[in-house]
Amino acid sequence: MQDDLFELKATFKFIPFQGSGNVYVTLPHGQIANNISWTTLLPSQFKPQQHTLPVSAYQSGHGTVGYWVDLAVNDVPAFTREPFMAPPEILKWRVNFYYVVTGKQEDYWKDQGKFWNKDVEGFLGKKHGIAEAVNQVVAAGDTLEQKTRKIYAFVSQLENQSYVPRRTELEEKALGMRYNAGAEDVLQQRSGDHDDLNRLLAAMLRAAGIPASMMLVPDRDTRIFIPSFLSMSQFSAEIAVAQVDGKDVFLDPGTKFCPYGVTDWRYSGNQGLRQVEGKGADIKEVPLSNYTQALVTRLARLKVGDDGRAEGTLGVAYYGLEAMDRRQQGAKTDDEGRKQLLKDELKSWMPGDSDVSLTGAPASDKTEEPLIATFKIKCPIMISAGKRVLLPLHPFQFNSRPRFSAAKRVNSVYFYYPSREIDEVHLTLPSGVQIENLPANDSQKLPYAAYVTENKPEGPNGIFARREIVMAAWPFPWMFIRK
């Protein structure tokens, strides 16, 4: 209901599809919905109102009743877009309509969980050849974790249809491909979409004697799960959950280049439906990733010349979600394109007149390894100030801007996932240049974040500078209302 401009007054009307009598709509799984309801994200003073009248008042028919829902609002603020905010689809004023099958929230999710569970088990139950494939992947002496990792690696290397251009019908026919109706089809064709691959993982884990279940989750890039909104349309994907040595391990090989034990941030830190033996499915939480699972480190050794330019080597390493994101971007281009992406990112950190050359290409297709690139760099670094010169100790923050420069914040602060960043710079100064003073070391620690710097002389004419920032949480404050 919000737009980019302030609205003094606005009215909305929703007229459900109406036949001769109540609304009757056939939903998936053969259910019959016979009414409309809604859930809202609005200030408390605004509430939708339902109105009824004889259908004969506006269309032919006798003795039947129709209805509509309307809403009047005033002083609707313009929707403000800010850095580091939640997706607009989560924040904007809205009313979500849905067809009512049952009037109780808990009954709805219980019923839907049973229908979804039946579908999943039907897919996993088609398992011809699954046990034989597992025996080829794992060894008899493997621990449960080793088996889980090996099966995960096997599924990860299958063709992921969610990350390749969609094939035409003729292409699929020429390749002999068919619709994946069960886990055995995914295995035989060595191909499947995101959910197919995650279901295959669950089937193979079970064949290896490892308890595994599926979980239906929303995509946090566009929405969060609201239990009071009785609609399965909230969910976007399925992930797998394995029980390894008594602990839940959330797994997502259906997300390309997603490492073992890490869930794509879009599916973490949110609620969803999880299979529960004997109960169908229950609402459960997918834990948020840890800041150690999204790490960027930079190590530079630079020598500053008399001309004020620094020259040397730089190693950059991306771990976890950071590596996954860059590998996914790189998969859209060729080898030269992947190299250029890395160089462009490095240049974006540094002064404009910087020379960058890639000396060590990373392993772009190794899901479990960090993505490591090495460079030779040359950049202006010293700034003249009369008889003195200023020397930035963290050249990779040269182009960084204040993240929260506005005097007033409208929306809650929202980071997509916890993260960690470490910079270590070793600078050798020109002969004749002496250190007059160094910035004081700093250490700021909060329950959800940390910022630490260390600066000190190094060797006869050098400086060591280290910077670390950790953000271990994501929304500030928690802005979502769950009922």
C-alpha positions in Angstrom: 0.0 0.0 0.0 3.0 2.3 0.3 4.5 4.1 -2.7 7.4 6.6 -3.1 5.1 9.5 -2.3 3.2 10.4 0.8 -0.5 9.7 0.5 -3.0 11.8 2.4 -5.9 9.3 1.9 -6.3 6.1 0.1 -9.0 3.4 -0.2 -8.8 -0.1 -1.4 -11.4 -2.7 -2.3 -11.0 -6.5 -2.8 -13.8 -8.5 -4.4 -13.2 -12.3 -4.2 -14.3 -14.6 -7.0 -17.9 -15.4 -6.2 -20.2 -17.9 -7.8 -23.8 -18.7 -6.9 -23.3 -18.6 -3.1 -20.1 -18.8 -1.1 -16.7 -18.8 -2.6 -15.6 -22.4 -3.4 -12.1 -22.9 -4.7 -10.2 -26.2 -5.2 -6.7 -25.9 -3.8 -3.7 -28.2 -4.3 -4.0 -31.6 -2.7 -7.8 -31.6 -3.5 -8.9 -29.3 -0.6 -11.9 -27.1 -0.9 -11.7 -23.5 0.3 -15.0 -21.8 1.0 -14.1 -18.4 2.3 -11.6 -15.6 2.3 -9.5 -14.3 5.2 -6.4 -12.1 5.5 -3.5 -11.1 7.6 -2.1 -7.6 7.7 1.0 -5.6 8.3 -0.5 -2.2 9.1 -0.6 0.3 12.0 -3.2 -0.9 14.5 -5.7 1.8 13.7 -6.3 0.5 10.2 -8.3 -2.7 9.8 -10.0 -4.2 6.7 -13.8 -4.4 6.9 -15.9 -7.1 5.3 -19.3 -6.1 3.7 -22.1 -8.4 2.5 -25.1 -7.8 0.3 -27.4 -9.8 -2.0 -25.8 -10.8 -5.2 -28.9 -9.5 -7.0 -27.7 -6.0 -6.1 -24.9 -6.2 -8.7 -25.4 -9.3 -10.8 -28.1 -11.8 -11.6 -29.0 -14.5 -9.0 -31.5 -15.1 -6.3 -31.1 -15.6 -2.6 -27.3 -15.8 -2.7 -24.9 -13.5 -0.8 -21.8 -11.8 -2.0 -19.2 -9.8 -0.1 -16.2 -7.6 -0.5 -13.4 -6.3 1.7 -12.4 -2.6 1.9 -9.9 -0.5 3.7 -9.4 3.2 4.2 -6.1 4.6 5.3 -4.7 8.1 5.8 -1.4 9.7 6.2 0.4 6.9 4.6 4.2 7.7 4.8 6.3 7.5 1.6 8.3 4.3 1.6 11.9 5.2 2.4 14.7 3.2 0.8 17.9 3.1 2.9 21.2 1.3 2.8 21.2 -2.0 4.7 17.4 -2.4 5.1 15.2 -5.4 4.8 13.6 -6.1 1.3 10.7 -3.8 0.6 8.4 -6.8 0.3 8.9 -7.4 4.0 8.4 -3.9 5.2 5.7 -2.2 3.1 2.2 -1.9 4.5 0.1 -4.7 3.1 -2.8 -7.1 3.4 -2.3 -10.7 2.4 -5.5 -12.5 1.4 -5.9 -16.3 1.4 -8.6 -18.9 1.0 -9.7 -20.5 4.2 -9.7 -24.2 4.6 -9.8 -24.3 8.4 -10.3 -21.6 10.8 -7.5 -22.5 13.2 -3.9 -21.6 12.5 -2.5 -24.7 14.1 -4.9 -27.0 12.2 -4.0 -25.4 8.9 -0.3 -26.0 9.2 -0.9 -29.4 10.6 -3.0 -30.4 7.5 -0.6 -28.7 5.0 2.3 -30.4 6.7 0.7 -33.8 6.2 0.1 -33.1 2.5 3.6 -31.8 1.9 5.1 -34.7 3.9 3.2 -37.2 1.8 4.6 -35.6 -1.4 8.2 -35.7 -0.1 8.0 -39.3 1.1 6.5 -40.3 -2.2 9.5 -38.8 -4.0 12.1 -40.3 -1.6 10.3 -43.6 -1.8 11.3 -44.0 -5.4 14.8 -45.1 -4.6 15.8 -47.8 -7.1 19.6 -47.8 -7.3 20.0 -45.4 -4.4 21.6 -47.9 -1.9 24.0 -49.1 -4.6 25.1 -45.6 -5.3 25.7 -44.9 -1.6 27.9 -48.0 -1.3 30.1 -46.7 -4.1 30.4 -43.3 -2.4 31.1 -44.2 1.2 33.3 -46.8 2.9 32.3 -49.2 5.5 34.6 -47.8 8.1 33.5 -44.2 7.6 32.1 -42.3 10.6 28.6 -40.8 10.2 30.1 -37.4 9.5 32.4 -38.7 6.9 29.5 -40.5 5.2 27.4 -37.4 5.2 30.3 -35.3 3.8 31.0 -37.8 1.0 27.3 -38.0 0.0 27.0 -34.3 0.1 30.0 -33.9 -2.2 28.6 -36.4 -4.6 25.2 -34.7 -4.9 26.9 -31.2 -5.2 28.8 -32.2 -8.3 25.6 -33.3 -10.2 24.1 -31.0 -12.8 22.1 -28.2 -11.1 19.3 -27.2 -13.4 18.6 -24.1 -11.3 21.9 -22.6 -12.5 21.9 -23.5 -16.2 19.8 -22.0 -19.0 16.5 -23.6 -19.3 16.4 -26.3 -22.1 13.7 -26.5 -24.7 11.5 -29.5 -25.0 13.4 -30.6 -28.1 16.7 -30.3 -26.3 15.5 -32.4 -23.4 14.1 -35.0 -25.8 17.4 -35.2 -27.7 19.2 -35.7 -24.4 16.7 -38.3 -23.2 15.8 -36.3 -20.2 12.5 -36.7 -18.3 10.7 -35.2 -15.4 12.2 -36.2 -12.0 9.3 -38.0 -10.3 11.5 -39.5 -7.6 15.0 -39.7 -6.1 15.9 -42.5 -8.4 15.3 -40.3 -11.5 17.6 -37.6 -10.2 20.3 -40.1 -9.6 19.9 -41.8 -13.0 19.9 -38.6 -14.9 22.6 -37.0 -12.8 20.6 -33.9 -12.9 17.9 -32.0 -11.0 16.8 -28.6 -9.8 17.5 -27.1 -6.3 14.9 -29.2 -4.5 15.5 -32.3 -6.5 19.1 -32.4 -5.5 18.3 -31.8 -1.8 15.7 -34.5 -1.8 18.2 -36.9 -3.4 20.6 -36.1 -0.6 18.0 -37.0 2.0 17.3 -40.3 0.2 21.0 -41.2 0.0 21.6 -40.3 3.7 18.7 -42.5 4.7 20.1 -45.3 2.6 23.4 -44.9 4.5 21.6 -45.2 7.9 21.7 -41.5 8.7 18.4 -39.9 9.8 17.4 -37.2 7.3 14.4 -35.0 6.8 13.3 -32.2 4.5 12.4 -28.6 5.5 10.3 -26.2 3.5 11.6 -22.6 3.8 10.9 -19.1 2.5 13.4 -17.0 0.6 14.5 -14.3 3.1 15.6 -12.1 0.2 11.9 -11.4 -0.4 9.9 -12.5 2.6 9.8 -14.1 6.1 7.5 -16.8 7.3 4.3 -15.4 9.0 2.4 -18.3 10.7 -0.8 -16.3 10.8 -0.8 -15.9 7.0 -2.3 -19.3 6.1 -0.8 -19.8 2.7 1.8 -22.2 1.4 2.8 -19.5 -1.1 5.2 -18.2 1.5 7.6 -21.0 0.8 10.2 -21.0 -1.9 12.6 -24.0 -1.5 13.4 -27.1 0.4 16.6 -27.9 2.3 17.7 -31.1 4.0 18.4 -31.8 7.6 20.7 -34.7 8.7 21.1 -36.0 12.2 24.8 -36.6 12.7 26.0 -37.8 16.1 22.8 -36.5 17.7 23.1 -33.0 16.1 21.0 -31.4 13.4 23.1 -30.4 10.3 21.3 -28.2 7.8 22.4 -29.0 4.3 21.8 -27.3 0.9 23.7 -28.9 -2.0 20.9 -27.6 -4.2 22.4 -24.2 -3.9 25.4 -24.2 -6.2 28.8 -24.0 -4.4 27.2 -24.0 -1.0 29.7 -25.7 1.4 28.9 -28.5 3.7 27.2 -27.4 6.9 26.4 -24.0 5.5 22.9 -22.9 4.5 22.4 -20.3 1.8 21.6 -17.1 3.8 18.3 -16.8 2.0 17.0 -19.9 3.8 18.6 -19.4 7.2 17.5 -17.3 10.2 13.8 -18.0 9.4 11.0 -20.4 10.2 9.6 -23.1 7.9 7.9 -26.5 7.9 10.1 -29.5 8.8 9.2 -33.1 8.5 8.6 -34.8 11.9 8.2 -38.5 12.0 4.7 -39.6 12.8 3.4 -36.0 12.8 3.8 -34.9 9.2 5.5 -31.5 9.7 5.9 -28.8 12.4 7.0 -25.2 12.3 10.7 -25.1 13.1 13.6 -22.7 12.9 16.5 -22.8 10.5 19.5 -21.4 12.5 21.3 -18.3 11.3 24.8 -18.9 9.9 27.8 -18.0 12.0 30.0 -15.1 11.2 32.9 -17.5 10.7 31.0 -18.9 7.8 31.2 -15.6 5.8 34.9 -14.5 6.0 37.0 -12.2 3.9 40.8 -11.9 4.6 43.3 -9.7 2.9 47.1 -9.9 3.4 49.3 -7.3 1.7 53.0 -6.7 1.7 53.8 -3.3 0.1 56.9 -1.2 -0.4 56.3 2.5 -0.6 58.6 4.3 -3.1 59.9 7.9 -3.1 57.1 8.8 -5.5 54.5 7.9 -2.9 53.3 4.8 -4.7 53.1 1.5 -3.0 54.0 -1.7 -4.8 53.8 -5.3 -3.7 51.6 -8.4 -3.4 48.2 -9.0 -2.1 46.4 -12.3 -1.2 42.6 -12.3 -0.8 40.7 -15.3 0.5 36.9 -15.7 0.7 35.4 -18.4 2.9 31.9 -19.9 3.2 29.0 -17.7 2.0 31.5 -15.1 0.6 33.2 -17.7 -1.6 29.9 -19.2 -2.6 28.6 -15.9 -3.8 31.6 -15.1 -5.9 31.7 -18.6 -7.4 28.1 -18.3 -8.4 28.8 -15.0 -10.1 31.9 -16.5 -11.8 29.9 -19.5 -13.1 27.9 -17.1 -15.4 31.1 -16.3 -17.4 34.3 -17.9 -18.7 37.7 -18.2 -17.1 38.8 -14.7 -18.3 35.5 -13.3 -17.1 36.0 -14.8 -13.6 39.5 -13.2 -13.4 38.1 -9.9 -14.4 35.4 -10.0 -11.7 38.1 -10.5 -9.1 40.2 -7.7 -10.5 37.3 -5.3 -10.7 36.4 -6.0 -7.1 39.9 -5.3 -5.9 40.0 -2.1 -7.9 36.8 -1.0 -6.3 38.5 -1.0 -2.9 41.6 1.0 -4.0 42.5 4.5 -5.3 41.4 5.1 -8.9 45.0 5.2 -10.3 45.9 1.7 -9.2 47.5 -1.1 -11.3 46.2 -4.6 -10.6 47.3 -7.9 -12.1 46.1 -11.3 -11.1 49.1 -13.7 -10.5 47.3 -16.7 -8.9 43.9 -17.8 -10.3 41.6 -19.4 -7.6 40.0 -22.8 -7.8 36.6 -21.6 -9.0 34.8 -25.0 -8.9 36.0 -26.3 -5.5 33.0 -25.9 -3.3 34.7 -26.9 0.0 37.9 -24.8 -0.5 38.3 -21.1 0.2 38.4 -19.0 -2.9 42.0 -17.6 -2.9 43.4 -15.1 -5.4 46.8 -13.4 -5.4 47.7 -10.1 -7.0 50.5 -7.7 -7.8 49.4 -4.2 -7.1 50.7 -0.7 -7.5 48.8 2.3 -6.1 49.2 5.9 -4.9 49.2 5.8 -1.1 51.1 8.7 0.4 49.4 12.1 0.6 51.6 15.2 0.9 51.0 17.5 3.8 53.9 20.0 3.7 57.0 18.6 5.3 54.9 15.6 6.4 53.0 12.9 4.5 49.9 11.1 5.4 49.8 7.4 4.9 46.5 5.4 5.1 47.2 2.2 6.9 44.3 0.3 5.4 44.4 1.0 1.6 41.5 -1.5 1.0 39.2 0.8 2.8 40.2 3.8 0.6 36.8 4.0 -1.2 34.6 2.9 1.7 32.0 5.3 2.8 30.1 5.7 6.0 27.4 3.1 6.1 25.0 5.1 8.2 25.6 8.7 7.3 21.9 9.9 7.6 21.0 11.9 10.7 17.7 9.9 11.0 17.0 6.3 10.3 13.5 5.2 9.3 13.9 1.4 8.7 15.6 -1.1 10.9 19.1 -2.1 10.0 19.2 -5.4 8.2 22.4 -7.3 7.3 21.8 -10.4 5.1 24.0 -12.6 7.2 26.7 -12.4 10.0 30.2 -11.8 8.6 33.8 -11.2 9.4 36.5 -9.2 7.7 40.3 -9.2 8.4 42.9 -7.0 6.9 46.7 -7.3 7.5 49.1 -4.9 5.9 52.9 -4.8 6.1 54.3 -1.5 4.8 58.0 -0.7 4.1 58.6 3.0 4.1 61.1 4.9 1.8 64.6 5.5 3.3 64.7 8.8 5.1 61.0 8.7 6.1 60.3 8.2 9.8 57.2 7.4 11.6 56.0 10.5 13.6 53.0 8.8 15.1 50.6 5.9 14.6 46.9 5.7 15.2 46.1 4.3 18.7 45.1 0.7 18.8 41.4 0.3 19.2 39.1 -2.5 20.5 35.3 -2.0 20.5 33.3 -5.1 21.5 29.6 -5.4 21.8 27.3 -8.5 22.3 26.7 -8.6 18.6 29.8 -7.1 17.0 33.5 -6.3 17.4 36.0 -3.9 15.8 39.7 -4.3 16.6 42.7 -2.5 15.1 46.4 -2.9 15.9 49.2 -0.6 14.5 52.9 -0.9 15.4 56.4 -0.3 13.9 57.8 -3.4 12.2 61.5 -3.9 11.5 63.9 -1.0 10.9 61.5 1.0 8.7 58.2 -0.6 8.5 54.6 -0.6 9.8 52.3 -3.5 10.7 48.6 -2.7 10.6 45.8 -5.1 11.3 42.0 -4.4 11.2 39.2 -6.8 12.1 35.5 -6.3 12.0 32.9 -8.8 13.1 29.1 -8.5 12.7 27.5 -11.4 14.4 23.8 -10.4 14.1 21.6 -9.0 11.4 18.4 -7.1 12.1 18.5 -4.1 14.6 16.0 -4.1 16.2 14.1 -7.3 15.4 11.3 -5.8 13.2 9.2 -8.8 12.4 6.0 -9.7 14.2 5.4 -13.4 14.5 2.1 -14.6 15.8 
